[in-house]
Amino acid sequence: MKIEQLEAEARFVARHAARNLQVIRKTPEIVTPEKLEGNIAYLEMMIRLHKADLKAQKNARRAGRTLSLRTRLKSLLSSILTDERRKSKGETA
């Protein structure tokens, strides 16, 4: 998957995170109890990312000034991927 596709997907998820969070809080039984807290934390993080993205777009006068969002998305994706690797290694050991 290309970086641009990952960025677009992250923006899509961030845009819809507030609505998804409302749904989960209204009907928590749709999510397994073990994953409920993690999903809520993830959606809250995506909401913060979306707000930061909107602020960066608003403040950017030139296209080159929004590169920090790309860097933040790369950092976010790498932290998610390394966290998943750690979990999978912990289960096999």
HELIX and SHEET records of a PDB file:
HELIX    1   1 ILE A    3  LYS A   26  1                                  24    
HELIX    2   2 PRO A   28  ILE A   30  5                                   3    
HELIX    3   3 PRO A   33  ASN A   59  1                                  27    
HELIX    4   4 ALA A   63  THR A   66  5                                   4    
HELIX    5   5 LEU A   67  THR A   92  1                                  26    
END                                                                             
